[in-house]
């Protein structure tokens, strides 16, 4: 699973970094869930202040384990490629 990192500044100049965001296509069955959770998470971070946060850990705490595994499941590579 590919993940990405977002780094931004709040309107008060505080630097916030969020890592572990899964990269998905729009037709993925869990795209909507991840997108809405990310919006809620980023909205809450403005109140917490500067720092580095893990979106993956947030999803572990908020989603059912079966849903979390489906989102972060890794595809097996053939011939170690």
Phi, psi and omega in degrees: 000127175278139176234159178231168180236138177246134178229127182209169176246142177282175180292347177264004176087009179278133182271126180237135179234128179239125181238165178086025180273121183290143177265122182225157172277159181296338181269004177293139183299334181256010182300314182297316180299313181294319181298314181291320177296322179295317178298317178296318181296314180294324177297322179286334181290335179299331181277336185278334178101185186291154177151186178246130185232152181250117177290328179297316178295323177298316179294325177300320182283331189257332182264161171292150184299323181296321177292319179299317179296323179294325180288315185261014178296140180258137178283137179284134179270139179273136178058032178056031181264000000 
